[in-house]
Amino acid sequence: MNWDKRYPSIPDMEAAAAKRMPRFVHDYLVGGLGLEGAVSRNQAALQDVLLLPRYLSDARDVQLETTILGKTYAAPFGIAPLGLAGLLWPNAERILATAAQAHNVPYMLSTYGNISLEALKTETNVDAWFQFYPPEPADLETDLLQRAQNAGYNTLILTVDIPVATRRERDIRNGITVPPTFNLNTLWQMVTHPGWALRMLRMGIPEFETLKPYYPPGPSVTTSVKFIAEKMEGHITPQRFKRIRDQWPGTIVVKGILNPQDAQDYLALGADGLIVSNHGGRQFDAAPAAPTVLPMIRKAVGDDVLLMADGGVRSGLDIARLLALGADFVLIGRPFIYALAAMDKHGGNQVLWLLQQELQQALAQLGCDSVAKLPAFLFEPHD
Ligand SMILES: Cc1cc2nc3c(=O)[nH]c(=O)nc-3n(C[C@H](O)[C@H](O)[C@H](O)COP(=O)(O)O)c2cc1C
């Protein structure tokens, strides 16, 4: 199959995903909350970032390799943590982690993943970072951190932008609530999407595999969702941050930064890096997009701090835009699921290949021979 001809861009994959996923699953993937302004702003803000080519410079040999956290990756981007990835597309985590390993980019496993943190490591041997939502009480938190360390994770992504549970109207409408309230309509959506449904039958109902050992016996969808609602404490106070810092010998990257003051405060508390993100526009509809706040945050923390960014990236050019604004590394979420829905097991490799091609081409067109030099190509008409 000539996948490039069939899906020459991520929006082509996105259109296929809308047809191939049951509606309640697709809604959970693409949705935000309220009027979904933050979701659309993420892409719109990237479109507004312009880059100025220099045609006299020769950049035929473009350097995408990027070293962060002591490791050299093939390109300056990675696969963002996605909770319930195995519900979005059956076996998503194994397919994506295997592709990430083949392309030498990092894979970020959500606490709400459908493969356990141990199984991901033993089955795929990928360079994975563990995204951490700390549970209460403290002994559960300690146990989970210890497991991540024993399994060989070095980088912990601490997501701080879920201080409260949000009302995502699409999910409420579809019955993705505590407890879940699925109905005949949900069943109908599954039956009419046999590609998804048959693969799901083969894989079994996805569970929160990393958290499963902590549920009461006899887990069911209702028990696991109730566990999450009761035990996952989203608000990270400074005391809580310090407690986690004291227990984690590796690197901590804080995800969900929008405010330059927060950025400075988390660094002062011991963070090793920050991810500028509004959680794909899923948490707060008045949240600014990364391109809007990234320059302020870069200025506040200085040049040496590891800054990553995400939200709305739909091409290699979008990656270049975030790097030009001051990010060292970029995370991408939804496009990986679009790619799986479009191409199943081929999707991970194809989308990683495409993003690299597009990024390489953007740099060559700009006359920029290395990703580190991108900030010099930002078009700032007011200067
Ligand atoms: C379906 C879905 C589930 C997500 N789950 C998590 C999660 O478990 N932990 C987390 O830190 N971020 C989570 N995020 C946010 C992503 O890591 C990332 O910040 C966001 O998707 C980036 O925007 P993009 O999808 O437009 O690329 C999730 C996003 C989506 C779309």
The ligand as a Tripos MOL2 file, in Angstrom:
@<TRIPOS>MOLECULE
LIG
   31    33     1     0     0
SMALL
NO_CHARGES

@<TRIPOS>ATOM
      1 C1         -7.4490   11.6110   24.3400 C.3       1 LIG1
      2 C2         -6.3960   12.3510   25.0980 C.ar      1 LIG1
      3 C3         -5.9290   11.8430   26.3080 C.ar      1 LIG1
      4 C4         -4.9390   12.5350   27.0150 C.ar      1 LIG1
      5 N1         -4.4500   11.9930   28.1790 N.ar      1 LIG1
      6 C5         -3.4290   12.5870   28.8240 C.ar      1 LIG1
      7 C6         -2.8590   11.9990   29.9830 C.ar      1 LIG1
      8 O1         -3.2520   10.9230   30.4090 O.2       1 LIG1
      9 N2         -1.8500   12.6700   30.5910 N.ar      1 LIG1
     10 C7         -1.3580   13.8630   30.1320 C.ar      1 LIG1
     11 O2         -0.4420   14.4230   30.7130 O.2       1 LIG1
     12 N3         -1.8820   14.4390   29.0290 N.ar      1 LIG1
     13 C8         -2.8930   13.8260   28.3610 C.ar      1 LIG1
     14 N4         -3.4020   14.3920   27.2220 N.ar      1 LIG1
     15 C9         -2.7780   15.6280   26.6700 C.3       1 LIG1
     16 C10        -1.6490   15.2640   25.6890 C.3       1 LIG1
     17 O3         -0.5690   14.6850   26.3620 O.3       1 LIG1
     18 C11        -1.1350   16.5050   24.9390 C.3       1 LIG1
     19 O4         -0.8210   17.5130   25.8590 O.3       1 LIG1
     20 C12        -2.1380   17.0220   23.9210 C.3       1 LIG1
     21 O5         -2.8300   15.9600   23.3050 O.3       1 LIG1
     22 C13        -1.4170   17.8480   22.8500 C.3       1 LIG1
     23 O6         -2.3130   18.3490   21.9200 O.3       1 LIG1
     24 P1         -2.5930   17.6480   20.4820 P.3       1 LIG1
     25 O7         -3.4360   16.4400   20.7460 O.co2     1 LIG1
     26 O8         -3.3320   18.7100   19.7420 O.co2     1 LIG1
     27 O9         -1.2600   17.2990   19.8780 O.co2     1 LIG1
     28 C14        -4.4080   13.7440   26.5080 C.ar      1 LIG1
     29 C15        -4.8880   14.2480   25.2850 C.ar      1 LIG1
     30 C16        -5.8470   13.5570   24.5730 C.ar      1 LIG1
     31 C17        -6.2940   14.1010   23.2390 C.3       1 LIG1
@<TRIPOS>BOND
     1     1     2 1
     2     2     3 ar
     3     2    30 ar
     4     3     4 ar
     5     4     5 ar
     6     4    28 ar
     7     5     6 ar
     8     6     7 ar
     9     6    13 1
    10     7     8 2
    11     7     9 ar
    12     9    10 ar
    13    10    11 2
    14    10    12 ar
    15    12    13 ar
    16    13    14 ar
    17    14    15 1
    18    14    28 ar
    19    15    16 1
    20    16    17 1
    21    16    18 1
    22    18    19 1
    23    18    20 1
    24    20    21 1
    25    20    22 1
    26    22    23 1
    27    23    24 1
    28    24    25 2
    29    24    26 1
    30    24    27 1
    31    28    29 ar
    32    29    30 ar
    33    30    31 1
@<TRIPOS>SUBSTRUCTURE
     1 LIG1         1 GROUP 0 **** ****
